[in-house]
Amino acid sequence: MKKLAWANRVPGKTALQRTSLILLILLLSVFVLWGQASKEPPPANAKDAEYKIPPEDAAKPNPVKPSAESHARGKKLYGYDCAMCHGKDGDGKGDMAEDMKNMPDFTHPDSLKGRTDGELFYIIRNGKGENMPPEGDRAKDEDVWNMVNYVRSLAKK
């Protein structure tokens, strides 16, 4: 049996050791190539398609009437919890928004056109996707409704 020239370059190795080394190199190469294989990203709107607001929550009416006092209270909470992403003026250009896609511009009248107050309340209370954390129980319901009123007031007429 004739030995391969490259197999003789590994001094002091038996045929079994050389074969094991070759198999290990091949296996590592497969893992490296498998890890580099491009995986198709989900469609940009896939998370929105999965995000469902229960109809009973969407239909909830806002018990807090829009007023200067309501807007002032909503603005204060918005400044603490929302402005860093949605922007101080609601234009979607907050400090944290640079890496996020599809940030809504609340100053544009059409941005909330299809949303009910109940939907906005639900989104603020429960968060949305990975990027928008929930307000949770940190705020009273009245405060969240005030934020809904304030966000609606940001739209330029």
N, C-alpha and C positions, 0 to 999 in steps of 0.2 A: 504494500500500500504506500502510495506516494504522499508525503506530507506537504501541506501548503506552505509556501514560503513565509507568509505573514504569521502563520501559527507558530513557526519556529522562533519568532522574534521575542516571544515571552519566555525567557529562560526559567528553567526549574518548574515549569507548570505541567501538570499532567493533562491528558486530553480531556478528562472530565472537568478539570478546573477551567481550562480554556473555553470549553463549551458553556459552562455555567456563566462565565464572564460575558461571553457573547450574548447569551439569552438575557442576562441582566441589562446589558446595554440596549438591546432591542426593546425590552419591556419599558425601560425608562423613556426611550424615544417615543413609544406609543403613548405613554401618559402625557408627555410634554405636548405632543401633537394634538391629543384629545383635549387637553386643557386650553389650547390655543384656538380650537375650532370655534368659529363665530356662531354665536347663538342669536337667533332672531329676536330683537327686542319686541316687547308687546306694543301694539299700536298706541299712539300718544293718548288717545281717549279711552283706552281700555279700563283704566281705574275709574273714570267717570261713569263708564257703562256699567261697572260692577257696583257703583255707589248708588244705593236706592234709599230714598226717604219714604218712610211709611206714609201712606195716603192720609191717615188720621192725624199725623203730625203736620203734614203739608197744609192741611185744611184748618189748622188752629188759627183763630183770629188773634190779632195783637190787642191785648187789653190796655196797653199804654198808648194814649193818644200822643201824636207828635206835637211837641211844644218846645219852646226855648229851654225849659228846665230839663225835659227828656233828652234833648240833643246835648246839653251840657254834661249830663250824667253819662250818656253813651260815649261822648267824646273822651271823657276822662278814662273810662275803661278801655276804649279802643286804643288810646295812647299807650296804656300799659301792655296790652296783650296782642294787638293787631298791627300797629303801625310799623313794627320792625320788618314785617313782610309786605303788608299791603300799602305801605307808605303813609307818611304823616297826613297827606291830603287825600288818601285813598286811590292814588293813581297807579298802584301796583309796583311802585319803584322803591320799596323799602330796602334797607341795608341787607337783609337776609334774602331778598327776592332775586338776586343776581343769578343764582344757580337753579332757580325754579322756572318751570315752563308753565304757560297758560295762567299766569297771575292775572286775575280780573282787575280792570280799571273801573273802580266805582264812580269815578267822575264822569264816565261816559253813560248817558241815559239808557242805552240799550243793555248795559252789562247785567242789570238785575231785572230786566223787562219780564222775563218768563218765570221769575221766582216769587213765591208767596212769602209773606212775613213768617208763616209757620215753617217754611223750608229754611229760611235764613236763621231762624231761632234754632232749628234742629242742627244745622251745620255748625253754628257757633257753639252750641252746647256739646255736641258729640265729635266735632272735628271732621276732617275730610281727608282721607288718604293718609299717606305717610308724612306729608309736609305740613299739614294743618292740625296741630294738637287740639284736643277738646278743651273747652272752658270748664267742662265738668261741673262739679258742685262748688267751685270757687266763687261763683257769683249767684246771686238770687235770680229767680225767674224775671223779676221786674227789671233788674239790671241788664239782663240779656235782651229783653224787649227794648230797652233804651238804646242798646247798641244797634239793634235792628233799625230803629228810627234814625239813629245817627248815620249809619251806613247809607240808608236811603236818601238822606239829606245831602250826601256828597255829590250826587249826580248834578252836573251843570245843566241848567234848563236851556 
